[in-house]
Amino acid sequence: MLLLKLFKQLEQFNLDVEVQIEKEICVLYGPSGSGKTTVLNCIAGLDHPDKGFIQLNDLLFYPCKKRSLPIREREVGYLFQDYALFPHMTVLKNVRYGAKQEQLVMEILDTLEIDQLKDKYPHQISGGEQQRVALARALVTEPKILLLDEPFSNLDQQLKKECYRFLLHLYHIWAIPVLLVTHDYEEARSLGHYILHIDQGKITKREKVVEKIKRKDKIIT
């Protein structure tokens, strides 16, 4: 379970949010510049709140004896909006980066159906394939929570639906909390169990999505 209460003074407004996530997909939905990515960065340790707390299961990220728990000790998988793949590395080397088990690397490549791409470079594969490579790299660290920052925003509708299927399939396999950021409401409803509406740094609405079938071979549109 992820528990957090964050306050951070930003240039345009104050970020002030409180979130609790069980083993579910929670979507942080709102317009650009509303504080969504800042929340993810604080969880990952790339940014720090001015006050509050962040706790994942029994592990306190902030505050702690070191003021803030180092990134490498947080067990967080983070998929950035631009994927942040290393252009000079093959798919295999990108995914292997930070992996704890070599066997897991090949298993995840197979699960995401990108094992045949392992010797290619990022510029040689499609946007949807790059997205899956970045997701694989986030998963091989064996995270206790997965953070996704607008992961599908640069994909066309067909690729989005394909990636939705892979994400939901992985969620059912791994059963870890997922916090996904998006400005697309239909995407939020297709993927999320809960939707937190955020605007100007505040949670304005907490929406529970009506239970629906979520399988790797069926996406509700």
GIQUI-V673904 format. One record per residue. RES is the residue in one small letter. PHI is phi in radians with two decimals (none if undefined). OMEGA is omega as a letter, one per 30 degrees, with the letter a starting at -180 (NA if undefined). D_CENTER is the distance of its C-alpha to the mean C-alpha in Angstrom with 2 decimals. Layout:
res: (RES;RES)
phi: (PHI;PHI)
omega: (OMEGA;OMEGA)
d_center: (D_CENTER;D_CENTER)
This chain:
res: (m;l;l;l;k;l;f;k;q;l;e;q;f;n;l;d;v;e;v;q;i;e;k;e;i;c;v;l;y;g;p;s;g;s;g;k;t;t;v;l;n;c;i;a;g;l;d;h;p;d;k;g;f;i;q;l;n;d;l;l;f;y;p;c;k;k;r;s;l;p;i;r;e;r;e;v;g;y;l;f;q;d;y;a;l;f;p;h;m;t;v;l;k;n;v;r;y;g;a;k;q;e;q;l;v;m;e;i;l;d;t;l;e;i;d;q;l;k;d;k;y;p;h;q;i;s;g;g;e;q;q;r;v;a;l;a;r;a;l;v;t;e;p;k;i;l;l;l;d;e;p;f;s;n;l;d;q;q;l;k;k;e;c;y;r;f;l;l;h;l;y;h;i;w;a;i;p;v;l;l;v;t;h;d;y;e;e;a;r;s;l;g;h;y;i;l;h;i;d;q;g;k;i;t;k;r;e;k;v;v;e;k;i;k;r;k;d;k;i;i;t)
phi: (none;-1.79;-2.13;-2.61;-2.43;-2.09;-2.31;-2.59;-1.43;-1.88;-1.14;-1.72;-2.87;-1.74;-1.44;-2.51;-2.31;-2.34;-2.38;-2.31;-2.22;-1.50;-1.43;-2.65;-1.68;-1.91;-1.90;-1.72;-1.97;3.05;-1.22;-1.04;1.40;-1.66;1.88;-1.08;-1.15;-1.07;-1.05;-1.06;-1.11;-1.18;-1.13;-1.32;1.64;-1.45;-2.51;-2.34;-1.27;-1.32;-2.80;2.14;-2.66;-2.40;-2.40;-2.06;0.94;-1.70;-1.75;-1.57;-1.40;-2.76;-1.38;-2.58;-1.07;-1.62;1.30;-2.47;-1.11;-0.99;-0.95;-1.15;-1.72;-1.56;0.97;-1.97;-1.72;-2.24;-1.84;-1.38;-1.04;-1.67;1.26;0.93;-1.34;-1.41;-1.15;-1.56;-1.93;-1.22;-0.96;-1.06;-1.20;-1.08;-1.23;-1.17;-1.07;1.49;-1.20;-1.63;-2.34;-1.09;-1.07;-1.14;-0.99;-1.20;-1.12;-1.25;-1.02;-1.21;-1.04;-1.51;1.01;-2.20;-1.09;-1.31;-1.74;-1.03;-1.71;-1.57;-1.76;-0.88;-1.24;-1.68;-2.15;-1.33;-1.07;-1.13;-1.22;-1.07;-1.07;-1.21;-1.11;-1.12;-1.14;-1.06;-1.10;-1.20;-1.44;-1.20;-1.39;0.97;-1.25;-1.63;-2.66;-2.03;-1.92;-2.21;-1.82;0.80;-1.20;-1.99;-1.15;-1.70;-1.83;-1.34;-1.05;-1.15;-1.16;-1.02;-1.06;-1.08;-1.24;-1.01;-1.06;-1.13;-1.10;-1.17;-1.08;-1.15;-1.02;-1.19;-1.34;-1.54;0.89;-2.09;-1.07;-2.21;-2.01;-1.98;-1.78;-2.72;-1.90;-1.80;-1.17;-1.10;-1.11;-1.02;-1.29;-1.24;-1.90;-1.50;-1.46;-2.28;-2.15;-1.79;-1.44;-2.18;-2.63;0.90;1.41;-2.15;-1.37;-1.71;-2.78;-2.04;-2.06;-1.63;-1.37;-0.99;-0.98;-2.54;-1.18;-2.29;-2.19;-1.11;-1.86;-2.56;-2.14;-1.41;-2.09)
omega: (l;l;l;l;a;l;l;l;l;a;a;a;l;l;a;a;l;a;l;a;l;l;a;l;l;a;l;a;l;a;l;l;a;l;a;a;l;l;l;a;l;l;a;a;l;l;a;l;l;l;a;l;l;a;l;a;a;a;l;l;a;f;l;a;l;a;l;a;a;a;a;a;a;a;a;l;a;l;a;a;a;l;l;l;l;a;a;l;l;l;a;a;l;a;a;a;l;a;l;a;l;a;a;l;a;l;a;l;l;a;a;l;l;a;a;a;a;a;l;l;a;a;a;a;a;l;l;l;l;l;l;l;l;l;l;a;l;a;a;l;a;a;l;l;a;l;a;a;l;a;a;a;a;a;l;a;a;l;l;a;l;a;l;a;a;a;a;l;l;l;a;l;a;l;l;l;l;l;a;l;l;l;a;a;l;l;l;a;l;a;a;l;l;l;l;l;a;l;l;l;a;l;a;a;l;a;l;a;l;a;l;l;l;a;a;a;l;l;l;l;NA)
d_center: (15.05;13.33;15.99;15.99;18.58;18.27;21.00;20.96;23.55;22.34;24.76;24.90;24.13;23.14;19.63;20.43;17.89;17.93;15.18;15.49;13.03;14.59;13.38;12.10;9.57;9.92;9.66;10.59;13.10;15.64;17.46;16.77;17.77;17.27;15.24;11.67;10.41;12.93;11.49;8.18;10.74;12.99;10.80;10.17;13.87;14.04;15.85;17.95;19.14;22.89;23.17;21.54;19.68;16.34;16.69;14.73;17.34;20.38;18.86;19.41;17.23;19.36;22.30;23.68;26.68;25.10;24.10;20.45;19.11;18.56;15.17;16.39;17.26;14.07;12.59;8.97;6.79;5.23;5.20;7.66;9.47;12.46;11.00;13.38;15.30;18.65;21.30;24.06;22.45;22.54;19.64;20.75;20.95;17.54;15.98;18.56;17.67;16.70;17.27;19.20;21.01;22.42;22.85;19.18;18.57;21.02;19.88;16.31;17.94;20.26;17.83;15.95;19.49;19.32;21.78;24.48;22.69;22.62;25.51;24.43;23.03;20.11;22.76;24.34;21.60;20.26;17.19;15.83;16.70;15.10;11.73;12.37;13.62;10.60;8.55;11.68;11.83;8.59;10.14;13.66;13.25;13.27;10.60;11.38;7.95;4.44;2.24;2.11;5.73;8.39;7.70;11.01;13.16;15.46;16.27;19.35;19.54;20.50;17.67;15.15;16.81;16.82;13.07;12.69;15.07;13.36;10.05;12.42;14.61;12.22;11.24;15.02;15.67;13.40;13.58;11.03;9.35;6.06;5.45;5.12;7.45;10.42;14.17;15.16;16.64;17.43;13.90;13.01;16.01;15.45;12.15;12.20;14.54;14.62;14.32;14.78;16.75;16.78;19.53;21.11;19.06;20.06;18.73;21.40;20.72;19.04;19.15;19.14;18.76;21.85;21.33;21.30;21.21;17.83;18.66;17.76;21.05;21.00;18.94;20.52;21.13)
